[in-house]
Amino acid sequence: MQEPSRRRRMLVLAICCTSLLMVSLDSTVLNVALPSMRRELGASVSGMQWTIDAYTVVLASLLILAGSTADRVGRRRVFAAGLVLFTAGSLLCSLAPGLHWLVPFRMVQAAGGSMLNPVAMSIITNTFTEPRERARAIGAWGAVAGLSMAAGPVIGGLLVESAGWRSVFWVNLPVGLLGLALTLRYVPESRAERPRRPDPVGQLLVIGLLGAVTYGIIEAPALGWRSPVILGCALLAAASLTGLLLYEPRRPDPLIDPRFFRSAPFSGATVIAVSAFAALSGFLFLNTLFLQDVRGLDALHAGLFMLPMAALAFVCSLLSGLLVASRGPRLPLVLAGAATAASGLMFAAFSAAASYPLMFTGYALFGIGVGLVNAPVTNTAVSGMPRAQAGVAAAIASTSRQTGATLGVAVIGTVLAAGVAGGADGAGLSDPALFAAAAAPAWWIITACGLAVLVVGLVTSGRWARKTALRTARRLERAAA
């Protein structure tokens, strides 16, 4: 097949980056809209949690499946189907008459989103075959992820204030349709030389594990931790995890290959991704409610308040890539963990929310932490992996990010719900003293997440850890031979 021209390669990169921007903006923009949605739809704290977590649970569950399906049936075909499904889901969300409609429509969105980002990365690596050019293309991809963090709060605030919360979904419609037309016209079709075989049992076990854990955490304050439903969720989660541990090692092409976790850098990247993105999603969820319900800011000004954090996240995401290339992943991971932990500590122990200088300092520190962590997570996940397995390792790292985002909203939202209005209707959210008391444990959780990034980053990025990655790579290569 003839090599695409440089102009066409750049256009393919732009199409793939646009899909990333659309999916990434959807999360950050929606956070700013949560208070408006809560007031119009009469939603509880747990209802707001579900508008976020219904999306991230489905996304985390289907990312690996979407990537392997694209390798098998065609990457452009799956990518185009993802654009159709994501755009249709956005339209349905904008028309949702109530929370019970919005949540399943968000799941439709997520099913489409799962076909976009991992498949777009496969399209990029297949289009840019020269290593240096590929590295620049992946760097541009990472910069777009940082841009979505920077732009999301402000764009969300502008949309909510000018046209209401439903407009955060309308913006996806023209972008999705344009992306579909350009994909069908310019993106070349490609498939893997040896696609992975389907693993439906493993897929169901992953869905059972993530769904049961998330439902149990979110609904426990209302139903009670000892209620039959919550205990049933715990049993289902334990059974799903046991099934994965027993079943997956016996598969020739497992959905999640347990052998990967013999590599300390890979295992560390998984823990770091879960911890960092749990902190991020919890931070956004907590601050959106604080700025709008407690401080009384409108959506636009709430977005502007978080702009310093988002801008630093964008700048540091670019800096992080340079640090990883020149010094390896250890330094950015240590700095990311320290900055995130310091931010959480300022709010937990020094009441930063009560002082504008301290609050903006906390926001700045958190932006630095978020910006520095993303590049080393991907780098560490694929460190030492055989080239044939690097895509699967990166997909599992992406799944870990979404799992962390799910758990962050579930855990921190539940902690907050338990401290205001009996954990049910959220009526105490506007009481500053009650909100501060309820949020204190949540800030300590964010601090602990930052410390986890720091400690695990140190342990899994040294000489011993690199040796385990090389041993794992040799075993995987022998098994594939």
C-alpha positions as CSV (number, residue, x, y, z in Angstrom):
1,M,0.0,0.0,0.0
2,Q,1.3,3.5,-0.9
3,E,2.6,5.6,1.9
4,P,0.2,8.6,2.6
5,S,1.5,12.0,1.8
6,R,2.7,14.3,4.7
7,R,-0.3,16.5,4.1
8,R,-2.7,13.5,4.4
9,R,-0.9,12.2,7.5
10,M,-1.3,15.6,9.2
11,L,-5.0,15.6,8.3
12,V,-5.4,12.1,9.8
13,L,-3.6,13.3,13.0
14,A,-6.0,16.3,13.2
15,I,-9.0,14.1,12.8
16,C,-7.8,11.8,15.6
17,C,-6.9,14.7,17.9
18,T,-10.3,16.2,17.3
19,S,-12.0,13.0,18.5
20,L,-9.8,13.1,21.6
21,L,-10.7,16.7,22.3
22,M,-14.4,15.9,21.9
23,V,-14.3,13.0,24.3
24,S,-12.0,14.7,26.8
25,L,-13.9,17.9,26.9
26,D,-17.1,16.0,27.5
27,S,-15.9,15.1,31.0
28,T,-14.5,18.4,32.1
29,V,-17.3,20.5,30.6
30,L,-19.9,18.4,32.2
31,N,-18.5,18.9,35.7
32,V,-19.1,22.6,35.5
33,A,-22.7,21.9,34.5
34,L,-23.5,19.6,37.4
35,P,-25.1,22.1,39.7
36,S,-27.4,23.4,36.9
37,M,-28.4,19.8,36.1
38,R,-29.0,19.1,39.7
39,R,-31.4,22.0,40.1
40,E,-33.3,21.4,36.9
41,L,-33.6,17.7,37.2
42,G,-34.0,17.6,41.0
43,A,-31.0,15.2,41.3
44,S,-29.4,14.0,44.5
45,V,-25.6,13.8,45.1
46,S,-25.7,10.2,44.0
47,G,-27.6,11.2,40.9
48,M,-24.9,13.6,40.0
49,Q,-22.3,10.9,40.6
50,W,-24.1,8.7,38.1
51,T,-24.1,11.3,35.3
52,I,-20.3,11.1,35.5
53,D,-19.7,7.4,36.5
54,A,-22.2,5.9,34.1
55,Y,-20.0,7.2,31.4
56,T,-16.6,6.3,32.9
57,V,-17.7,2.7,33.9
58,V,-18.8,1.9,30.4
59,L,-15.7,3.6,28.9
60,A,-13.3,1.7,31.1
61,S,-15.1,-1.6,30.5
62,L,-15.1,-1.4,26.7
63,L,-11.7,0.3,25.8
64,I,-9.7,-2.9,25.4
65,L,-12.6,-4.6,23.5
66,A,-12.9,-1.7,21.1
67,G,-9.2,-1.7,20.4
68,S,-9.0,-5.5,19.7
69,T,-12.2,-5.3,17.6
70,A,-10.7,-2.5,15.5
71,D,-7.6,-4.6,14.9
72,R,-9.8,-7.4,13.7
73,V,-12.5,-5.7,11.6
74,G,-10.8,-2.5,10.6
75,R,-9.7,0.6,12.5
76,R,-11.4,3.2,10.3
77,R,-14.7,1.2,10.4
78,V,-14.7,1.0,14.2
79,F,-13.6,4.7,14.5
80,A,-16.4,5.9,12.2
81,A,-18.9,3.7,14.2
82,G,-17.7,5.3,17.4
83,L,-18.2,8.8,16.0
84,V,-21.8,7.9,15.0
85,L,-22.6,6.4,18.4
86,F,-21.0,9.2,20.4
87,T,-22.8,11.9,18.4
88,A,-26.1,10.1,18.7
89,G,-25.6,9.7,22.4
90,S,-24.8,13.4,22.7
91,L,-28.0,14.3,20.9
92,L,-30.0,11.9,23.2
93,C,-28.4,13.4,26.3
94,S,-29.3,16.9,25.2
95,L,-33.0,15.8,24.9
96,A,-33.1,13.8,28.2
97,P,-36.3,14.8,30.1
98,G,-35.0,13.5,33.5
99,L,-32.1,11.8,35.2
100,H,-33.4,8.3,34.6
101,W,-33.1,9.0,30.8
102,L,-29.8,11.0,31.0
103,V,-27.8,8.2,32.7
104,P,-28.5,5.5,30.1
105,F,-27.9,8.0,27.3
106,R,-24.5,8.8,28.9
107,M,-23.8,5.1,28.6
108,V,-24.6,5.2,24.9
109,Q,-22.1,8.1,24.6
110,A,-19.5,6.1,26.4
111,A,-19.9,3.1,24.1
112,G,-19.1,5.4,21.3
113,G,-16.2,7.1,23.1
114,S,-14.6,3.7,23.8
115,M,-14.3,3.3,20.0
116,L,-12.5,6.6,19.5
117,N,-9.4,7.3,21.6
118,P,-7.8,3.8,21.7
119,V,-8.6,3.3,18.0
120,A,-7.4,6.8,17.1
121,M,-4.0,6.0,18.7
122,S,-3.8,2.8,16.6
123,I,-4.6,4.8,13.5
124,I,-1.8,7.3,14.4
125,T,0.8,4.6,15.0
126,N,-0.2,2.9,11.8
127,T,-0.1,6.2,9.8
128,F,3.2,7.5,11.2
129,T,5.6,4.7,10.6
130,E,8.9,6.7,11.0
131,P,9.8,6.7,14.7
132,R,10.7,10.4,15.1
133,E,7.6,11.5,13.2
134,R,5.5,9.1,15.3
135,A,6.9,10.5,18.5
136,R,6.0,14.1,17.4
137,A,2.5,12.9,16.5
138,I,2.0,11.2,19.9
139,G,3.3,14.4,21.5
140,A,0.7,16.4,19.7
141,W,-1.9,13.9,20.9
142,G,-0.8,14.5,24.5
143,A,-0.9,18.2,24.1
144,V,-4.5,18.0,23.0
145,A,-5.3,16.0,26.2
146,G,-3.8,18.9,28.2
147,L,-5.7,21.5,26.1
148,S,-9.0,19.8,26.9
149,M,-8.2,20.2,30.6
150,A,-7.4,23.8,30.2
151,A,-10.4,24.7,28.0
152,G,-13.0,22.5,29.5
153,P,-14.0,24.6,32.6
154,V,-14.2,27.9,30.7
155,I,-16.1,26.4,27.7
156,G,-18.4,24.6,30.0
157,G,-19.1,27.8,31.9
158,L,-19.8,29.8,28.8
159,L,-22.2,27.2,27.4
160,V,-24.1,26.7,30.7
161,E,-24.5,30.4,31.3
162,S,-25.5,31.3,27.7
163,A,-27.6,28.3,26.7
164,G,-28.1,26.0,29.7
165,W,-26.6,22.7,30.6
166,R,-28.0,20.9,27.6
167,S,-25.7,22.9,25.3
168,V,-22.6,21.0,26.6
169,F,-24.0,18.1,24.6
170,W,-25.0,20.1,21.5
171,V,-21.4,21.2,20.8
172,N,-20.6,17.5,20.1
173,L,-23.0,17.3,17.2
174,P,-21.3,19.4,14.5
175,V,-17.9,18.2,15.6
176,G,-18.9,14.6,15.4
177,L,-20.6,14.9,12.0
178,L,-17.6,16.8,10.6
179,G,-15.2,14.2,12.0
180,L,-17.3,11.4,10.5
181,A,-17.2,12.9,7.0
182,L,-13.5,13.5,7.2
183,T,-12.8,10.0,8.5
184,L,-14.7,8.4,5.7
185,R,-12.9,10.6,3.1
186,Y,-9.3,10.7,4.4
187,V,-8.5,8.1,7.0
188,P,-7.0,4.9,5.4
189,E,-8.3,1.5,6.5
190,S,-5.9,-0.8,8.4
191,R,-6.0,-4.0,10.4
192,A,-3.5,-5.9,12.7
193,E,-1.5,-8.6,11.1
194,R,-2.5,-11.0,13.9
195,P,-5.6,-9.6,15.6
196,R,-6.4,-10.8,19.1
197,R,-9.2,-13.3,19.5
198,P,-12.4,-12.2,21.3
199,D,-12.7,-12.9,25.0
200,P,-16.4,-12.5,25.8
201,V,-16.1,-14.1,29.3
202,G,-13.3,-11.8,30.3
203,Q,-15.3,-8.8,29.0
204,L,-18.3,-9.8,31.1
205,L,-16.2,-10.3,34.2
206,V,-14.6,-6.8,33.8
207,I,-18.1,-5.2,33.4
208,G,-19.3,-7.1,36.5
209,L,-16.3,-6.0,38.6
210,L,-16.4,-2.3,37.7
211,G,-20.2,-2.1,37.7
212,A,-20.7,-3.8,41.1
213,V,-17.9,-1.8,42.8
214,T,-19.2,1.5,41.4
215,Y,-22.9,0.8,42.2
216,G,-22.1,-0.4,45.7
217,I,-20.0,2.7,46.6
218,I,-22.5,5.3,45.2
219,E,-25.7,3.8,46.5
220,A,-24.4,2.6,49.9
221,P,-25.1,5.9,51.8
222,A,-28.8,5.7,50.8
223,L,-29.3,1.9,51.1
224,G,-26.9,1.2,54.0
225,W,-23.6,-0.7,53.8
226,R,-25.3,-3.8,55.2
227,S,-28.3,-3.8,52.9
228,P,-28.8,-7.0,50.7
229,V,-28.2,-5.0,47.5
230,I,-24.8,-3.6,48.6
231,L,-23.7,-7.0,50.0
232,G,-24.8,-8.5,46.7
233,C,-22.6,-6.0,44.9
234,A,-19.6,-6.9,47.1
235,L,-20.2,-10.6,46.3
236,L,-20.5,-9.9,42.6
237,A,-17.3,-7.9,42.6
238,A,-15.4,-10.6,44.5
239,A,-16.7,-13.3,42.2
240,S,-15.8,-11.3,39.1
241,L,-12.3,-10.6,40.3
242,T,-11.8,-14.2,41.2
243,G,-13.1,-15.3,37.8
244,L,-10.6,-12.9,36.1
245,L,-7.7,-14.3,38.1
246,L,-8.6,-17.9,37.4
247,Y,-9.9,-17.7,33.8
248,E,-7.7,-15.1,32.1
249,P,-4.3,-17.0,32.5
250,R,-5.8,-19.9,30.6
251,R,-6.8,-17.9,27.5
252,P,-4.4,-17.7,24.5
253,D,-5.5,-14.1,24.0
254,P,-6.8,-12.8,27.3
255,L,-8.6,-9.5,27.5
256,I,-6.2,-8.6,30.4
257,D,-3.0,-10.6,30.3
258,P,-2.0,-11.3,33.9
259,R,1.6,-11.8,32.8
260,F,1.9,-8.0,32.2
261,F,1.7,-7.5,36.0
262,R,5.0,-9.3,36.5
263,S,6.6,-6.1,35.2
264,A,6.9,-3.7,38.1
265,P,6.8,-0.6,35.9
266,F,3.6,-1.9,34.3
267,S,2.0,-2.7,37.7
268,G,3.1,0.7,39.0
269,A,1.7,2.5,36.0
270,T,-1.7,0.8,36.7
271,V,-1.7,1.9,40.3
272,I,-0.5,5.4,39.5
273,A,-3.1,5.9,36.8
274,V,-5.9,4.8,39.1
275,S,-4.6,7.0,42.0
276,A,-4.0,10.1,39.8
277,F,-7.3,10.1,37.9
278,A,-9.2,9.2,41.1
279,A,-7.7,12.4,42.6
280,L,-8.5,14.4,39.4
281,S,-12.1,13.3,39.0
282,G,-12.8,13.7,42.7
283,F,-11.1,17.2,42.7
284,L,-13.3,18.4,39.8
285,F,-16.5,17.0,41.3
286,L,-15.8,18.5,44.8
287,N,-14.7,21.9,43.5
288,T,-17.6,22.3,41.1
289,L,-20.1,21.9,43.9
290,F,-18.0,24.1,46.3
291,L,-17.6,27.0,43.9
292,Q,-21.3,27.0,42.7
293,D,-23.3,25.8,45.7
294,V,-21.2,27.1,48.6
295,R,-19.5,30.2,47.0
296,G,-22.5,31.0,44.9
297,L,-20.6,31.5,41.7
298,D,-22.3,31.0,38.3
299,A,-20.9,28.3,36.0
300,L,-18.7,30.7,34.0
301,H,-17.0,32.2,37.0
302,A,-16.6,28.8,38.5
303,G,-14.8,27.8,35.3
304,L,-12.6,30.9,35.4
305,F,-11.7,30.1,39.1
306,M,-10.3,26.7,38.0
307,L,-8.5,28.1,34.9
308,P,-5.1,28.6,36.7
309,M,-5.2,24.9,37.6
310,A,-6.2,23.9,34.1
311,A,-3.6,26.2,32.4
312,L,-0.8,24.8,34.5
313,A,-2.0,21.3,33.7
314,F,-1.7,22.1,30.0
315,V,1.8,23.6,30.3
316,C,3.1,20.8,32.6
317,S,1.7,18.1,30.2
318,L,4.1,19.5,27.5
319,L,6.9,19.8,30.0
320,S,6.3,16.2,31.2
321,G,6.8,14.7,27.8
322,L,10.2,16.5,27.5
323,L,11.2,15.3,31.0
324,V,10.3,11.7,30.2
325,A,12.3,11.8,27.0
326,S,15.4,13.3,28.6
327,R,15.4,12.0,32.2
328,G,12.9,9.1,32.2
329,P,9.6,8.8,34.1
330,R,10.8,9.0,37.7
331,L,11.3,12.8,38.1
332,P,7.8,13.8,36.7
333,L,6.1,11.0,38.7
334,V,7.8,12.2,41.9
335,L,7.0,15.8,41.2
336,A,3.4,14.9,40.2
337,G,2.8,12.9,43.4
338,A,4.3,15.6,45.6
339,A,2.3,18.4,44.0
340,T,-1.0,16.5,44.2
341,A,-0.4,15.5,47.8
342,A,0.6,19.1,48.8
343,S,-2.6,20.4,47.2
344,G,-4.8,18.0,49.0
345,L,-3.0,18.7,52.3
346,M,-3.6,22.4,51.9
347,F,-7.4,21.9,51.7
348,A,-7.5,19.1,54.3
349,A,-5.3,20.6,57.0
350,F,-5.0,24.3,56.3
351,S,-8.6,25.2,55.2
352,A,-7.4,26.5,51.8
353,A,-11.0,26.8,50.7
354,A,-11.5,29.6,53.2
355,S,-8.8,31.9,51.7
356,Y,-8.4,32.9,48.1
357,P,-4.6,33.0,48.1
358,L,-4.4,29.5,49.6
359,M,-7.2,28.2,47.4
360,F,-5.5,29.4,44.2
361,T,-2.1,28.0,45.4
362,G,-3.8,24.7,46.0
363,Y,-5.4,24.8,42.5
364,A,-2.0,25.6,41.0
365,L,-0.3,22.7,42.8
366,F,-3.0,20.4,41.6
367,G,-2.7,21.6,38.0
368,I,1.1,20.9,38.2
369,G,0.5,17.4,39.5
370,V,-2.2,16.5,36.9
371,G,-0.1,17.9,34.1
372,L,3.0,16.0,35.0
373,V,1.5,12.5,35.5
374,N,0.0,11.6,32.2
375,A,3.1,11.1,30.0
376,P,5.1,9.0,32.4
377,V,2.1,6.7,33.0
378,T,1.9,5.7,29.3
379,N,5.7,5.5,29.1
380,T,6.0,3.4,32.2
381,A,3.2,1.1,31.1
382,V,4.9,0.1,27.9
383,S,8.4,0.3,29.3
384,G,10.3,-2.8,28.1
385,M,7.2,-4.4,26.5
386,P,7.6,-6.2,23.2
387,R,6.4,-4.0,20.3
388,A,3.5,-6.4,19.6
389,Q,2.3,-6.0,23.1
390,A,2.8,-2.3,23.6
391,G,-0.6,-1.4,22.2
392,V,-2.4,-3.7,24.6
393,A,-0.3,-2.4,27.5
394,A,-1.2,1.2,26.6
395,A,-4.9,0.2,26.4
396,I,-4.8,-1.3,29.9
397,A,-3.2,2.0,31.1
398,S,-6.1,3.9,29.5
399,T,-8.6,1.6,31.2
400,S,-6.8,2.2,34.5
401,R,-7.2,6.0,34.0
402,Q,-11.0,5.6,33.5
403,T,-11.3,3.2,36.4
404,G,-9.6,5.8,38.6
405,A,-11.9,8.5,37.3
406,T,-14.9,6.3,38.1
407,L,-13.7,5.5,41.6
408,G,-12.8,9.1,42.4
409,V,-16.3,10.4,41.7
410,A,-17.9,7.3,43.4
411,V,-15.8,7.5,46.6
412,I,-15.5,11.2,47.1
413,G,-19.1,11.8,46.1
414,T,-20.2,9.2,48.6
415,V,-18.0,10.7,51.4
416,L,-19.6,14.1,50.6
417,A,-23.1,12.7,50.5
418,A,-22.7,11.0,53.8
419,G,-21.8,14.3,55.4
420,V,-24.6,16.5,54.0
421,A,-28.3,16.0,54.5
422,G,-28.0,12.4,55.6
423,G,-26.3,11.5,52.3
424,A,-29.5,11.5,50.3
425,D,-31.0,14.7,48.9
426,G,-28.0,17.0,49.0
427,A,-29.9,19.9,50.7
428,G,-26.9,20.7,52.9
429,L,-24.6,21.4,50.0
430,S,-25.1,25.2,50.3
431,D,-24.3,25.3,54.0
432,P,-20.5,26.4,54.1
433,A,-19.8,24.9,57.6
434,L,-21.6,21.6,56.8
435,F,-19.9,21.3,53.4
436,A,-16.5,22.0,54.8
437,A,-16.9,19.3,57.5
438,A,-18.2,16.8,54.9
439,A,-15.4,17.6,52.4
440,A,-12.5,17.3,54.8
441,P,-12.3,13.4,54.5
442,A,-12.5,13.8,50.7
443,W,-9.4,16.1,50.7
444,W,-7.5,13.6,52.8
445,I,-8.4,10.9,50.2
446,I,-7.0,13.2,47.5
447,T,-3.8,13.7,49.6
448,A,-3.5,9.9,49.9
449,C,-3.8,9.5,46.1
450,G,-1.0,12.0,45.6
451,L,1.2,10.1,48.1
452,A,0.5,6.9,46.3
453,V,1.7,8.4,43.0
454,L,4.9,9.6,44.7
455,V,5.7,6.3,46.5
456,V,4.7,3.9,43.7
457,G,6.5,6.1,41.2
458,L,9.7,5.9,43.2
459,V,9.5,2.2,43.7
460,T,8.6,1.2,40.1
461,S,10.9,3.4,38.1
462,G,14.3,2.3,39.4
463,R,16.9,-0.3,38.3
464,W,15.2,-3.3,39.9
465,A,11.9,-2.4,38.3
466,R,13.4,-2.1,34.9
467,K,14.9,-5.6,35.3
468,T,11.5,-7.0,36.0
469,A,10.2,-5.3,32.8
470,L,12.9,-6.9,30.7
471,R,12.3,-10.3,32.2
472,T,8.6,-10.0,31.5
473,A,9.3,-8.9,27.9
474,R,11.5,-11.9,27.3
475,R,8.8,-14.3,28.6
476,L,6.1,-12.7,26.4
477,E,8.4,-12.9,23.4
478,R,9.1,-16.6,24.0
479,A,5.4,-17.3,24.5
480,A,4.6,-15.6,21.2
481,A,7.3,-17.3,19.2
